[in-house]
Amino acid sequence: MDSPVNEAAASRVRRVRHELKRRDVEVVNVAPLGAHFVAVTFRGEDLADFVSASFDDHVKFIFDDPSGEPVRRDYTPRRYDHAARELTIEFALHGDGKASGWARQAAVGQRVTIGGPRGSMIIPADYGWHLLAGDATALPAIRRRLEELPADVRAIVIVAHDDDVPLTSAARLDVWQVSDGAALVEAIRAMPLPGGDAFVWFGGEAAIAARVRDVVHGEKGFPRTASRISAYWKQGASDHHEDL
């Protein structure tokens, strides 16, 4: 078992609630990001009171499919500009999902609805050591977090993807790119988790999230109060989001 994390330090994480609102917005920019991502920026006066207090937040992205049926999916608020009333979301273009299909054809002038975020889990940036892990769906949250981290902390990133989306940070950064979820689990299993002031974060497919939870909390004894492990999606299911 790895060295224990100080529980008092771990308790610095706090949760806040936000007023739940639906916001009608318009696409104002579409920018390719790597081979399998696209960044879509939305604008609208409904965003005037938008709040996203954590890199781990998610909003409900709502649009109509070609048959007119409403589709709802969870996405990370990647960047928000209050003055411009603009919100950017980065879409992973994977598989044949409806949201990925929408993002592939996104064009300036299209209108959608954004709901939330319902709340935020605020994880201080000044933990001395951060492990950020996940698959392609976690990259927007990881990229946002890396931009927030100060220069005097260490960040280890383990990502299961084959894209060239840049990962930059002022923090001391160590990036591991692995082939798939199973390799990600093994990388975490092989990694000594340090004692002291540390936090572990994961976002990705539900079955892999469960295995990461078992390794981090079970095998390594890392405290739940110093981690957040989330299932961003589930193989064979739609609109799945679960905090493990």
N, C-alpha and C positions, 0 to 999 in steps of 0.2 A: 504494500500500500504506500502511496506517495505521502509526502509530508502534509499534515493537516493545514487548512487555511484558517486564519484567525476569524472566529465567528463574529466578533464585534465589528471587524472591518467589513465582513460580508453584509451585515445588516444595514449598510449605508444605502442600499437599493430602496427606492420608494416608488409607489404607484400613485398616479393621479388620474382623475376622471375628467372627461371633456363633455360638453353639451353635444349631443348627437344631432347632426344636421345633414341634410342632403343638399348638394350644391350643383347647380347646372353650369357647365363650363364648356368652352370651345377650344379645339385644337388650334394652336398658333405656331407650333414648330414640330417638325419630325426630323430626328437626326440619327443615322445609323451609328451604332456603338459596337465595334468589333463585328465578327462574322454572324453572331447569333443573338444580338441585342439591338434594340432601338429605344432611343430616349424620346418620349413624347411630352411636350409642354402644353399645359392647358391654362387658359386665362378666363377670368370672370369676376364680376363684382361680388358674387357669392363667396369668393375666397377671402374677402376682406378680413374676416375674423377666424380664418383657418389657423389651427394650432397643431403642430407636431413636435412634441417635446423630447422624443427619443428616436434614435436610429432604428429601433425595434418596432416602431408603430406600423400599423397597417390600416389602409383605407379600403372601403368597398368601392370597386370600380364597376359601374353599371351601364350597360349598353344593350341595344336590341340586336338580336341575330338576324340573318336574312329573312327568316320567317316571321319576324316581329316579336318573338319571344324575348323577354328580358333575361339577360345573363349577368350574374354577379360573381366577381372574383376579388380576392384580397391581394393588395399590392403595397409595397413600401413607398411612402412619400420620400422621394430621393432628394428633392431640393424645393424650397419654397421661397419666393420673393414677395414679401408683403407689399412693398411699394408698387410693384408691377402687377400684383394680384395674379401671380403665376405659380403653378405647381408642376413639377416634372416627375414623371414616373418612368422607370426603365423596365421594359418588357423583354423577357427571355423568349426568343422565337424557337421554341422546342415543340416537337410533335405536331399534332393536328388539333389542339385544343381551340375552343372558340375564342378565348382571349388572345392567344397567339395569332389566330387568324385575323382578328380585328387589327392587331398591331401591325401586321404585315401590310395591310391596306390603309393604314391611318393616313389622313390627309388634312391639311389646314382647312378649317371651316367646319369640320365635323363636330357634333355636339354629343356629350355624354353626361352622366351624373356621377359625382363623387360623394360617398357617404363616410362620415367619421373624420378622424379616428375617434373611437369610443373612449380610449384612455391611453396612457403611456406608462411604461415601466422604465423609470429613469435610472440608468446605470452610470454612476460617476465615471468620468473619463480618466481620473487620476489613480485608478488601480495601477499598481506597479507592473502588472503582467496581465495581458489579455490573450485568450485563445478564441479566435473567431473561425468557425468551420461551417461548411455547408456545400450544397450543390449550386447549380447555376441560378436557381430561384433565390438564393441567399445573397448573391453578389451585390445587388443594389444596397441592401442593409449593411453589408460588410464595407462597401466602398464609402458609404456615408459615415460609418463609424470611424474608419481610418482617417478621414478628413478631420474628424473632431479630436483625435487623440493628440496629446502634447508630446514634445520631444523627449521628455524624461521618463517615458514608459516604454515597455516592450510589447510588441504585438506579433503573435504567431498566427498566420492564416493558413488553413488547410482547405483547399477547394477542389471539388470533384467536377471539373469541366475542362474543355479543350479549346476555349476561346482565348482571345488576346485582349480582353477588357483590362485596362490598366488598373493597378492597385498602388496607390501612392499615399504616403503618410509622413508627418513629421516624426512619428514614433520610430523606435528602432524596430525595423520590419523584417520578418523572416517568413517567406511565402513557400508553401509546399503545394504543388499541383499534383493531384493523383487521378487515377483513371476512372474510378467509379466510387459508389457509396461504400462498398465492402472494403476497398483500399483505404478510404477515409477512416473507417472504424478502426482498422488495423494500425493506421498511423497514430491515432489518438491512444490506442492501447499501448503502443511502443514508447510513447512520449512520457517522460517523468513530469508530472504536474507539480509545480513548486509550491512550497508553503508560503505563508505570508499573505500579502495583499494582492489577490488574483481573482479573475473572473473568467468563466467559460461560457461561450455562447455558440449555439448551433441552430441552423435553419435548413430544412430540406424535407425529403420524402419520409412518410410516416414510419415505415419499417426501419429505415436507417436511423431515424431519430430515436426510436425505441432502443436500438442496439447501442447508440452513443450514450443514451441515458444509463443503460446497464453497465457500460464500461466506466463512465465518469463517476456515477454515484455508487454503483455496486462494487466493481473490481478495485477502483482507486479510492473510494471513500471520500470523494470530493463533495463538499456540502451543497445541498440543493439551494441554500440561501445565497450561494456565490455562483450560481449558474442559471442559465435560461436555455432550455432545449425545446424547440418548437417544430411541429410537423407543419410545414408550409403547404404540402400537398400529399395526396395519397394515391398510389397506383390504382387505376380503375375507378376512381371517384372524382366528382367535380365539386368545386367550391368547398374544399376541406382546409381547415386551419385549426390546430390543436396545440395547446401548451402542455408539454409533458413534464 
